[in-house]
Amino acid sequence: MVLVKGIMMILWLLLVSLFCKSTQDGNGQESGVLHCGSQNLKLTSSGQMILLTWEDKPLCSAVQDVLIYELEVLIADNKEHYDEVAVTPDQIGSTHSWNWTSYLALECTSHSVRLRSRYKNHTSPWNQKTLPGLETSRAEVYPKDKYFKVGSTVTFCCVLPAGVVFGKMYLSEYSSADMNTTRISNQTYALTVHLNQASKYSCTDVICELNPYVVYGACAFIGYPPIVTDLQCETRDLQSVECHWTYKDSSLPFKSPTEYHLLESPSICAKSPETSCSQKVRVDARKRNWTLTASNSLGEVKLSDTADLTKRVHMYPPEGVTASSVNARNVSLEWKWTVQQYYNLSLICQVKISNHGENTISEHFGVGLNFAVLNDLIPNWTYNVEIRCRTAQHFWKWSTWSTNVNFHTKGDVPDVLDVWMQVMDNQIITIWKVPLANQSHGHIKDYEVTWTKTTERERRNRTKVAPNNYSLALSLDTTVEHIVTVTARNINGSSSPSTITIPSSNPDRTRVNTSLIIGSNGSFNLSWSASPTASCGYIVDWCPTLGKCTVEWLKVPPNQTNASIFSKNFKDGLRYTLSVYACTQGAPVLLQRSEGYVGEKKIQDGLFKSFKGQQQDWDYEVSWEPISLREQTAFIQGYVLYCLDYNKKDINFSTDNPEATSLTARNLKIGSYKFTVKARTAVGECGATSITATLNSLTDDLNLIKTVFISLATVLGLLSLITIVCYRHWTCIKETVYPPIPKPVLTSTGEHGCRHFQVDQCHYSEADIMDVPELYCSAGAPINGLVSQENMPFVFSQTPKDYYNQPLKKCTPPPLTLPSMAIPSQSGLPSSSFRREFPNASYNLIMQPGNQQSNLCPELQEGTSLERSSDGYQPHDHTETFTTNQTEEDPDSPMSCVSTYILLPQSSSR
């Protein structure tokens, strides 16, 4: 029993010992884990990145699971960032590292990192390292001179010394409204900006402004990573590769130029702004990738191009181009190649020929081509040539143009003249165009013109024309055709003759309808029907329709039936006549004629001449003279008449007839109107001419017409009544007006007695009988110098009734003034030596009183003519006299008369 208890006691002790041992082992391991942590902490920086390194303590080797390190970043003692680093058991004992990039430049303020380990629920104490900020005696802005991508967000800080008052921060080229600053510490302020644009100049200024106003700052370079596109690689000498690309400015050209590497080569083959580089390679007939790497401070870009360089040969231009042989109309060119492989290639070369602004290109082919011949050149002309070439197979690019070469061709005879004709003032004018410099091939000495009838070709007339004249007027027989030739002569000889046939003046040849045409853009566009007779083409000539002009012309090839006619002499508003002729082997044939304006202009006001108006009942007609072509600066399509009354109401009447010379406004009312006529044209209504008129009542016009008709009817009735009465009482009227006239007997007394004059030789009809006024002979002044021997003029008076054939007594009564008329000489009257003039007996006689002086007698005017009316009697408004020729007195005569005056009735028949 004792033995059993002893054994039980021993077992119990053994169990207790084992438990205590196990307890001791467990407490030792736990104590080791709790003392695991970091050691040898190091905190460094690079730019704005902080780098922390540390090691594990030796006790950490007991850790059998993942050990966690906790990190906290403090900026200016403010917790800014938290992070964890997991360390696996196999990493325990090695050096651990961690980094973090601050949004703020490390110079702005202090940056601290705290570190501790955590294993299960146990953590070690914090271990801390600090990077202090920069202390300065003046304000500073950070970061300085740094590169930023467009589109990034950046924080700038301003570090102030103690005692300085902060004002504001901002960036140049950015709106200040978006600038918000944050206070980091007592001496540090931060500005966060989104950079949305590249620096316009070398950099963008970051400004820190203090109070009072003091400015500090830093420079920020804002731009892009390399922007490179369109990579193409080729070979120029078949021994190297040359690549080209397109480059866009990154806005960092000076501080950080873009560098280029070809085919992953470490050597730099180019820098911006260069856009090509080359590298020696083996060129063979296979495709290959060609890689370009472009990099700058903000990034890197890679481009690649796949090509077989044997199909991408970009040749160098020819060298040493010369004109080896120059003639009047051709030249030989030669050149050489700087790359020997070119002589083995099949080439195509282009030669660009330039002369006075005109360029033409000719192509030439050959293996290793190094020469070319140019033909059809202009004599006496200066040329400039350039050459470029390419491979005939697998065309890639033309070479650049070679250096240009100048040469001057030799002279030659002038080209054939361009000759035409013009008919003016019954003359045929042969006219030719002035030879241009590229046609004359030298100075023109003169022109030679020959002409002959087509039927007499062997007989030619010829003349010389001075070099400054380009036409010759010929007076030819227009009833037959003529052939005219013109040649030009220079130092090298005469040109080939230019011939034109002058047609005969046959009206049928020139009778065509004239159509109207309107130009556009300063020219006329003509078209016509093809003519089978136009063996050598067509001629279009033009000239102003009115007045003299020099014709211009254009020759058109036979296969063309339209032409655009342009001349520097064209003027808007001037009418031109354009004619189309068929060029034949003989004389040209007129096909078509047109008239028109290259550009119509508005006709000036006052177009209508002799503008007048007339009322017709309730209508009013205005009229004008026909419009002359000289007044028309546009085609007239019609006319419009505007009627404006006193109420400003406008009425219009129109016609589409351009030949009209009148317009009528109808159904008008009484009142005043202003009538205006305008011509309708394609450029609007123009040429306004106005007249003002008042329309009267038709009642007034009718009354006036009635009055006129009544008056005319009354006068006609009176005349009819008088005619009837006179007809019925004609016998009585005749006896009263024309009584029988006795034969007059004249007597004269004097010293020798009295002698009777009987006038019975005149026989008058009954209608000629009339009362004869008395003629008195009174003493006094002589009449027209004719006096009697007694110095007494004769005045005869009418013989009183029942005193016929009585002696005529000498008396001195006052003279009788009579209106007179001339009576022609009658064959039945006795001849007399004086002209007889008789007063008209139908006039009233005016008796002068007896005491009147003799000078009141009418003066006798010699040679007074007598006019006869239809009835034989013509009244005169002046007193007519007759005279006798002065004669010697006849001693045998019973009466001595110096002058004799007699009044006889006038006969109505001769």
Secondary structure, 3 states (H helix, E strand, C coil): CHHHHHHHHHHHHHHHHHHHHHHHHHHHHHHHHHCCCEEEEEEEEECCEEEEEEEECHHHHHCCCCEEEEEEEEECCEEEEEEEEEECHHHCCCEEEEEEECCCCCCCCCEEEEEEEEECCEECCCEEEEECCCCCCCCEEECCCEEEECCCEEEEEEECCCCCEEEEEEECCCCHHHCCEEECCCCEEEEEEECCCCCCCCCEEEEEEEECCEEEEEEEEEECCCEEEEEEEEECCCCEEEEEEEEECCCCCCCCCCEEEECCCCCCCEECCCCEEEEECCCCCCCEEEEEEEEECCEEEEEEEEECHHHCECCCCCEEEEEEEECCCCEEEEEECCCHHHHHCEEEEEEEEEECCEEEEEEEEEECCCEEEECCCCCCCEEEEEEEEEECCCCCCCCCCCCCEEEECCCCCCCCCCEEEEEECCEEEEEECCCCHHHHCCCCCEEEEEEEECCCCCCCEEEEECCCCCEEEECCCCCCCEEEEEEEEECCEECCCEEEEECCCCHHHHCCCEEEEECECCEEEEECCCCCCCCCCEEEEEEECCCCCCCEEEEECCCCCEEEEECCCCCCCCEEEEEEEECCCCCCEEEEEEEEECCCCCCCCCCCCCCEEEEECCEEEEECCCCCHHHCCCCCCEEEEEEEECCCCEEEEEECCCCCCEEEECCCCCEEEEEEEEEEECCEEEEEEEEEEEECCHHHHHHHHHHHHHHHHHHHHHHHHHHHHHHHCHHHHHHHHCCCCCCCEEEECCCCCCEEEECCCCCCCHHHCCCCCEEECCCCCCECCECCCCCCCCCEECCCCCCCCCCCCCCCCCCEECECEECCCCCCCCCCCCCCEECCCCCCCEECCCCCCHHHCCCCCCCCCCCCCCCCCCCCCCECCCCCCCCCCCCCCCCCCCCCCCCCCCCCCC
